[in-house]
Amino acid sequence: VALGWTLESTLAPVDAQHRAAVHVVVRDAAGRPVDGARVRVEGFSIARSARPVAATLAAAPGAYRGTLPVDHLGQWELRFEVTQGGERFTAVKRLDAVPAPVD
């Protein structure tokens, strides 16, 4: 059964400790945020796909947030799994890991 859910994601610039914040909004078929879900992300640099990293994102108002270790700049594939009750939703996004500006 198709849930009609959507997922929007951003990957913040990579900091000096080689971490990038991940921000995710999951919406139901009516466009309302899906709250109270478990959101996991697994990601890898396209150039280094044999070295995936993973995190469980924490709930924030209307969203989910966490950080991923990012050891390589460039395009990353992020694979999301959202579970709530007996429902399961997956999404794949490609985002660019860019360096944070230097002061």
N, C-alpha and C positions, 0 to 999 in steps of 0.2 A: 504494500500500500504506500503510495507516495504521500509524504507529509506536506509537501509544498513549502518546506522551510528553506530559508536562504541564510548565507553566512557572509558577512563583510569582515575583512581583516586588514590590519596594517602592521607593518614591521618598522619600528623606530630605528633611527640611525644607530649603528654599532658604537658602543662607548669604548673607553680606553681599556676596560677589563674584558673586552671581547664578548659583550652581552648586548642583546637587542630586546626591547620590550615588544611584546605581542599584544595587540588589542583586537578583540573579536566581538561582534554583535551578531546574535542569532535571532532571526525573526520567523514567526510562524506564517502560515498561509495568508492570514489577514494583515500581516505587517507589524504585528505586536512583538516586542522583545520576548524571547523565551528565557524565563528566569528559572533558577533552581535546577539547572542541568549540570552534568559533569562534562567538561570540555577538555579533551586531550589533543595535543598537537605533536606530530612528529615531523621533523624537517631535515632537509639536507641541501647542501650546496650542489647545484647541478654539476659543477666540476668535480665534486667529491661525494658522489651518491652512496658510496660504500661506508660513509661515516655519519649515520643519522644521529640526531639528538632529539630528545623528547621532553615534554613538560605537561603537567596538569595545570590548567589555568584557574585562577581564583575568581569567584563571582564578585562583580562590582555592580553598582546600580545600572541595570539595563545592558550589561556587557560582561566580558570575562577578560582577565589580564594575567600576564605572566612574563617571564623572560626566558630566552633561549641562549645558550652559548653559541657564538658565531665566530668560527675560526677562519672564515674565508669570505671575502666580499664578493659581490656579484649576485647572480640570480639564484634564488632558493625555491625549492618546492616544499610547501607546507601542507600536510595532510591532517585534517581535523576529524575528530570523532566526537559527536555530541550525543549523550544519552540522558534521557529523562523518563522516569518511570519505565515502561516497557518499550519506549520508542528509541530508535537509533537513527542518526543522521550523519552522513559523511560528506566532506567537501575537500577539494584539492585546489590550492591557490599557488600561483607563482608570484613571488615578490622579490624586489631587489634589496640586498643588504648593502647599505652605503655607510661610509664612515661619518661619525658625528663631527660637526664643525670644531675646529681647534680654536681656542680663545687666544 
